[in-house]
Amino acid sequence: MCVCTCGYIIAARYTAHMKLLQMSDPVRFPRMTTAELRETFLLENLFTAGAIDLVYVDLDRTVIGSAVPTATPLHLETQPELRAEFFCERRELGVLNVGGTGTITVDGERYPMEKLSCLYVGRGSKVVTFDSENADAPAAFYLLSYPAHADYPTKSVAFKDLQGLQLGTVETCNKRTIYKAIYRDGIRSCQLVMGFTLLDAGSNLNTMPPHTHMRRSEVYMYFDVDPAHRVLHLMGPPQETRHLVVANREVAVSPGWSIHAGAGTSAYGFCWGMGGENQAYDDMDGVSIADLK
């Protein structure tokens, strides 16, 4: 049987579909089939045109989702599973646009969102609406939310205003640029840390050498993956690894005991997000490549 607990919520259609699964652990993990691994750790059905799709994962009570507005705006509704009057009553929300130009309106204030713009929505924000400038080339908003115990102001940052950190080399096939958006020295938040990484042409490895961090779970959303290509997402304990074959705009969920790395058949981007004990970006337990099994 599959072994992760998460729920699927379709908010914009005003219907709810909840699928509950048993949470996995590193003891059961080695015996899981490919189908069980994919059902547990990979989200394949996000980014539905004209809808908001949400997934509730009991791992750190993460909510992962997407909003793809087309002809009409989409409103982020609360869900019965949250036991809240509105979505951000006790939550903070990070949003990254990986599609066409759009706008997010939070309690009456409009935030223009070009591709790779990021928005932080603080706890207590009541009305969140997503819109696209062009229905034929809609915005594709990726959503990542965690519970929050403090209020921070809603704030956006455009791609052009982010300072990238270059890592890796051509020789090791992992030349890439990391863009931090929501973190201690950027947009302030309660516990959410969020940004994205873009690989240079000719590079395909991300997060090498890999790491774990038991204090925080991490979520990867892969984007700008050519339809004919895939990313092999590596996961599991360092001495008991498995892989997921991931397509464009699919999401891999990583428990604290699992590494999270990947190798693509072409260059791509991925949004990384974390929630847990602290916001120190470099709080990680490194793993030597030679020690991987």
C-alpha positions, 0 to 999 in steps of 0.5 A: 500500500502507498504510505503518505497522507495528503488530501486533494482539494479543488477550490475554484470548482467549489467542490472538494475531493479529499484523498487520505493516505498513510504517512511513509517512513524510512523503514517502509520506504525500501519496499515500496513499488514505483507506483506507490512511490509516485502516489506518495511523493509525487504530485502530478495533477496540478496546474489545471486551466481555469481552476485552483488545485490544492493538496494537503500533506500532513508532513509539516501540515503543508499545503501545495497547490496551483492557480491557473486563471483564464477568462475569469479571476480565481478566488482562493477559498478556505477548505473544510480540512483547514477548519478556518474562516478563510485560507490564510486565517492561520497560514502564510502563503508563498506564490511563484508565477511560472506562466504568463503575466498576471495579477494577484489581489490581496485584500484589495491591493494588486500585485503585478506578477510577471514570470518568476515573480514571487509573492508572500501573503501574510497570515490574516489576509482574507481575500486572495484573487488570481487573474491573468493578463491574457487568457490564451497565455495564462499565468501559472501560479504555484502555491506553497503554504505552511501554518504561521504563528506570527504576522508578516506583511504581504510583499512581492518581488520581481525576477529582475530585482532578485540577486542570483547566486551562481553555483556549480561548474560546467565540468560537473554538469551542475552550473546553476543560479539560485534565487532566494525570495522568501527568507531571513534576508529577503521577504520576511515570513514566519517559517516559509523559505522559498525560492527557485533555481535555474540551470544553465544550458548544458547542465542537468544536476541540481543540489549536488552534493545532496543533503538532508535536514530533519528539522525541515521538510522540502518541496520541489516543483519542476518547471520549464521542463521540455515536454519531451524531457524528464527529470530523475528526482533522487530521494530516500535515505542516502544509503537507500535511494530511489528515483522519481521520473518527473515531468513539467510542473510536477512536485516532489515532496521530501521528508526530512530523512530524504535527500532531494536532488535531480538530474534532467535530460535537459536544462530546467528550473525548479522552485524549492520551498521549506517549512519547519524548525528554522529559516537558516537556508544553510541548515543542512546535513551534507552527504558525500556523493561517494556515500550515496547508495 
